[in-house]
Structure formats: structure tokens, C-alpha cells
Amino acid sequence: MFRRLIFVLCMSTSSLYGKEVLTVYTHAPFISANFGPGLPLKEVFEKTCQCEIEYVVLDTVPLIVNRLNLEGERTKADLILGLENIGLDVSRIDKLVPYASHCLAFVYDSQKIPHPPKSLEELINSSYQVILQDPRMSITGFGFLVWMKKVYGDNAVQKWKELSSHVLTFTRGWTEAFALFKRGAASIVFSYTTDALYNELAKGNPHIKAMHFPEGHLCSPLYAGRTKATQHSKLADQFIDFLLTPEAQNLIATYGWIYPIKDDCIPDKWFKAENYQPSPTGIAYTPEEIRDFKKAWVQEWIDGLIE
Amino acid sequence: MSYAFYVFWFTVKQSILSVLFTVPIGGLIARALVWNHTWLPARLCLKVLGLPFITPALVGILGFIALFSAFFNVYSLSGIIMAHVVFFSPFVAHYMINAWRFIPEEHYRLASQLHFSSAHILYFVELPQLRKALLEVSWICFCLFLNSFTLIMVLGGGPQKTTLSMAIYQSLFFFYDPEEGFKFGSLQFLLTLSLIFLTCLFKVRPSGKSLKTPSFPPLTAPFQRPLVWAALLLIFSPIVAVIFPSFKAAPMALQNPLLWQSLGASLSTSIWVGPLSVLLAMALVSTQSVFGKPLATLYFLLPPTLIGTLLFFLSLKTPYIPSTFFLGVMQILYILPFSYSLLVSPHRSVKETYGPIALSLGLSRLQSFLLVEWPLLKKPIATALGMSCALSIGNFASLAFFENSGAPGLTKLLYEQMGRHFNEGMVTAFLLLIFCYFLYQLPQWILKTHDRTASA
């Protein structure tokens, strides 16, 4: 009996001696071999706590959310990073804190296109081949669907038809689209404003530039989401607070190539870059309207294209 | 127009257009080969016509993209049609050459006495004799293109370029919408049923390869020789387009542990799937089962996505069965028609020639197999075994539906890489190609079969 008691005591206090593990579900852009703020953030944060961060990396944000919802109460995830609240079911997350943002944009090769279209309208009317993402599978692609809808309203279908005459293809995700662009399959790809910065500063390709449209871009905050099922809510909160510190914000911008939520944390070298442009005006939308209309908008897009 | 109807219409449209281009080109290649069959390049071409068949489809498509994407948008309807032409016109040529064997030589002699021009011979002598085979091969191609999966998965995309096969797969694996998947699946099922019905109605039965040495007419037509070069180009250029760039990317890509894990996974599947398919085919052949004949037509009638979807739903209902089992079943269903067709006619001719003697000598079944059938069937069995293993390792559809345990498998890895790291994909493709050809040859080396019958 005594032995059993000791065993139970040992079991219950073992977590005091072992490290507390924070399981984070995130997408590939957050952490990969040579890209993403995931590893630097882990390194700095683990110095401040008796804990360990364990990343579970999935391809895309919708995949993370699907997996979280599928696992339900049994999920190991404490925190989701890189989350966008755009047409996703976030009912299993009880706290959403924005820690960065990014804006969608058309990225082009200025060696092939010296005079790029100056507005969305000009781009649609041009004959340049464009690589887009399928909005049913890719969050980037869905972002563009929302963008078109917000700019053109009921006229969006007509504009889609005009655009689709020079769409090279609709890829499964952003990665596939950008890989095609890099191979030179087309000289315009739908991507993010900061891609131009990344290509200039990290890759030495200043000729890859982003088009800035005066009517605004679709921007979306990137959230850290604490799951409802977490057993480590305190640690999760601690990590979220950490993400908002200047040091972490700087790491996020430097390694993740996204806008930090605090403007004064933008890395100095960004300002010196040829391709740096401040975050463009955002097109207004609410997560609620997107949740409500997502299905209808996608259906409208399909019907328009096949007509 | 509803989306489902559009997808159905697009499926049929791309198939018809592909047939309209593939069959004439394949037919002309066949004619050029027959007319120049003593010329060295044509003899080489005759030997390698089957190569695109065992080359994994994804490798061919990768080469196709590398070759043609600089000239036009390969991710379009014309890209799909062009790819069908590249991969299937050698198949059409192969099929048509077999049909040419049945044109009596005397017809050609008479035609030349009457000073017929080449066009006249085509119109008055060849076309009437080849009409049936042409219709047959058109129908087979039409069905194959309708069910095209791998090619559309790579070159299609977006609602405008979606076929039924792709729509099913997307609903199940990308949109997580089993209801939609079921809807498209039912449509495909209906389509397949009507194809089977029409096939029975037209009495399309792929003609077996005749065993006798071909007696091609003694013709030479140098003006058709460019077509032979074109055929050689069609066959080799996608492969060459993969091999050379892969040398450059190899040092990096070969360090990827996932590549070796995938190779291991693919090999471990094909090692049991290949022999099992041949055993099953042999059992069907030797028992002269009633399932045999319809089975031989299944390779063009049964869409991989339909099998995949049925097995996928089945696997959801039976979580205790490992997915490797379903993967194997799907591959065997795909391979069986081919290994059956390779074995059925050699077996029949052996039975017809030596069966009565074996019977009169009072040999038991086993003795008759060991003494009579095995020495004569060793070569076709080795070919069937090699082909089954090669088809297994090169098959993408089964891996798309069922994960191998642990690693994705070579074709699945290649599919992912084609979208993301094109150059690394070249290396994977080259590795896949090497193992595919190696597995194809291996049984023939082990069983030490030599090409004694030397048929074309």
C-alpha cells in the first residue's frame, strides 16, 4: 500500500520536475528549414520558462482547423498559430489574439513586365497570364475571391470571367502557385505584398515586385488562437503575451516576412529596401459576413466560370 | 448549367477531342512503321513502342511539362489533349500494327501491279481492312481518356478544367465533402455502366497479339520516315527531359530521407502486389474462368477513381484493416487485366498444341505444368511479372487514395514535388524510372528467358 502511494505521488508530481509541453499547431510558412519565425521564437521563449514548445506543422491553415475540429476534445493542441479568421470554423478556439498581419497582392517579375497594371481593373483587362489559387482549397485563393466580391459586388462574376481568360491555372495552394511562378510559367502570381521584400532581401531578387493598388488590398490579421480543450491555458497565455513583446514582434517580421502588429517593430533593413512599401489600405470585411456568405460566393464563382 | 453537368460535359469533351487527335497520329505512325519495317530506326521504334506503357504516367507528365511549358499553357484543355497524344499515340500505333498483320500480302502486290499510289493504297486496301481495328482502338482510347486520372490531376485545375475523376477526388480529399464525392461517384458509376453496355453492344474485344511472326508487305516509303522519327521523339523526349535536369539537382535531392523512405514503401508494396497479380492471372488463365474474358476489357473500362472511392468508403467502415491492404487491392485490380492479357494467348496456344499429348501420356496436372507449360510459358510469365511490378511501383491513383504506412510512396512524393520543388521532382522521377525499368527486367534476368520467339 505504501509503495503504491509513493508511486501515485511520484506520478502526480512528475510534471513539476519534467517540463511542461505546449503543443502548437501551425502551418508550413511559420516553420520550415530556412524560413519562418517558429524556431527563433521557440528558442527565446524556452529560455524564459520551464517549458517546451512542440510544433505540429500542417500544410495549410484550413487543414489545421479541420484537424482541430476533427480531434475535438481529444486534441493535443494548446495553441494555433498563423490562424486567419476568414471563412474558417473557429468554434473550438476560445481566445483569438492578433500578433501580425499580411496583405494579399499580385506579385510580378519586373524584368518581364516593366509597366505593370496599376489597378485591379487594369490587371483584369490586361492579357498577362496570372497564376491563381483555387478558393475551395487555398486560403490565399479564397482571400482573392473575397477581394473581388468586395470590390465588384454583384458584378464580380462578370469580372471573374474576363480575368479567367488569362488565368494560367488555379493551383491547390499558395506553395504550388509560387513554385510555378518561380519556374517562369507565368509572370504574375497571386501572393502577398511582402513577397517582394523577401525576394529582395533574402534571395537577392529585387526584380520580383508586388503591385500596389490604390483601391486597397485584402489584409488579414494572423491570430494566435488558444484552444478550448487546452490543459495548459496559463502557459498558452504566457506565450501569446510573449508574441506581443517587441523582441518577438521583430523576430516574426524578420523571419516570417509579415507585418508585425506593432508598427515600431518593423526591422530597420526593411526601410532601406527598394521594394518596401508600408502595409496598404485594407478592404473592410467582417469574419461574420464571410462565414455566412462563403458557400454562396464560392458557388457563384463556380457558376460564373463554367457558364 | 449545373456544375455536375458541366464536369460531365468537360470529361466527355476532352476525351472526344483527344481521340480525334491521338488515333489519326497513332495510325499514321503505325503505317510509317509498317511501310518501313526493315529500316533500322523503324525496327528500333517497333521495339520501344511499349515503353510509354510501363513508364510511370507521372514521370511522362513531368517530362511533358518540362518540354512544352515554354511554348504554350500546358495547364489547359490543349495541354490535356496534347499530353494524351504524346502518351497514347504509341499505344494506338502498337494496336494498329497488330491489325496490319491481318492484311494479306497479295493485296499489296496487286495494288503495286495496278500502280496504286500510297494514298490509293490507304483508301482502297488498308482502310477497309483496318476499319474495325480503328474503331476499336478509338473506343478504347475514348474510355481511357474519360477515366484519365493522373494526367488531369496534374494538368487540370479550377472548375473549368475538372473531370469526373478529379471532382470525385477533390471532394473526398481536398474539400472533405463526402456527399459531393458520392454524387460525382454515382455519375461516374452510371457512365461506366453505360460504357460497359456499349462495349458489349459494339462487341469491342481487344484483339490479342498474334503469335506468328508478322508478315509485313515488302514496302519502302522513305517519305513516311519523318513520322518514324516523330514517333521516336514522342517516346523518348519526355524521358530524356527528366533525366538530364535530374543530374544537376541530384546531390541535394538524394539527401532527402523522405525519398528513400518512399522508395522503400513503394518497393515493399510492389514486391507482393506484382507476384500476387501474376498468380491470380495464372489461376484465371489455367482454370479458363468465365471472369477472364470480361476482365481483359476492364483496363479501359474501370476508372481508377471509382475503385478508389468504393474502397475508400469501405476502408472508413472497416478501420481495423490496414490501408496497405486496400492499396494492394486497388493495385491488383488495376494490374490484373494486363497480366491476364499477357498470359492468356500463350497459355491457350500451349494448351492447344501440347494439351492432347500431355493427356494421352497420362501426365498429372502438376507434371504437365512442370514439364510442358512452365518451359514454354516462362517467358510470358516473366514479362507479366516484370510488368506487374513496374505498373505497381509507377501507379499513382492507388497511392492518392491510400497512404502507405509511414512514407508516401514514390509516385505520391513525386506528385507533391511536382507542385512544389520541381527540380527535386526530376530526381525522384529519375529514380522511379530506374526502378520501374529494373523491376520490369528483373524477372526476365532471374528466369533467364531469351527472346527465342522474337516476335516483332
Interface residues (C-beta under 8 A of the other chain):
Chain A: N66 Q129 L132 D134 R136 M137 S164 V167 L168 T169 F170 T171 R172 G173 T175 E176 A179 R183 A185 W301 I302 D303 L305 I306 E307
Chain B: M1 Y3 Y6 S69 N73 Y75 S76 G157 G158 P159 Q160 K161 Q170 F174 F175 Y176 G419 R420 H421 F422
